[in-house]
Amino acid sequence: MGSNDKLYNGLGMTEMWAPVGVKRGNLNTDGTIGHMLPFVGAKIVDPVTLEELDKGETGILMVTGPGMMAGYYNNQEETDKVITYDENGIAWLNSGDIASIDPITNEKKFVDRAKRSFVCGVENVYPQQIEDLLSTIPEIKESVVTRIPNDNLQYVPKHHLSLVNSDADIKNLEDRINTLIYGSLGEAKLPHYIEYHQEGLPKSANGKLAWNVLQTKDNEKYASDRLEREINTKTLKI
């Protein structure tokens, strides 16, 4: 790829055999994946009921088209989890992505992977939205947002941060993080925990940030801490 070439947002999946949407440079709005490719249909549905939502609402992206798989080989159970049929008998694939459709331009905007989203209080939290905001802060090199169970709020956000310089003013940085997130996304998205990683954040074999590795470690630590609290409580009662 030449030095003057540019990369644009897009969305693809192996179950569709090809990209389903690509931002076409200045022809599409920044931050979107543009329009669906020819012959690819898309709709946004409620994650629970799978009922189609109005444009502008956020939900699960369902896609259909001639490139869609017939199903997972010898695995009808998994196939039934991702392929549903509408009243006209058309098969739709659950992309597993949270997205929205602009009511005016009809452009699609990727929000996050559904398996990463969680509820804090009564609000849906999409880690990718928070990470995109954190990437605008110069001191932050990399970020991953995970979820921590909470007895009152279901889950709360935790920030895993890798900084450009280790001598950053942490107090000032965290004040700016809170101001930015509160002003842009609201109180439910504020970090309840922040962990700094001096050696950088873990990555997968293809170089992507391994959010699942950090989530697994957080889950294990939470389970261990909870068990310790329960043991200490029983000890106090005795």
Secondary structure, 3 states (H helix, E strand, C coil): CCCCCCCCCEEEEHHHCEEEEECCHHHCCCCCCCEECCCCEEEEECCCCCCECCCCCCEEEEEECCCCCCCCCCCHHHHHHHEEECCCCCEEEEEEEEEEECCCCCCEEEEEEHHHCEEECCEEECHHHHHHHHCCCCCEEEEEEEEEEECCCEEEEEEEEEECCCCCCHHHHHHHHHHHHHHHCCHHHCCCEEEECCCCCCECCCCCECHHHHHHHHHHHHHHHHHHHHHHHHHHHC
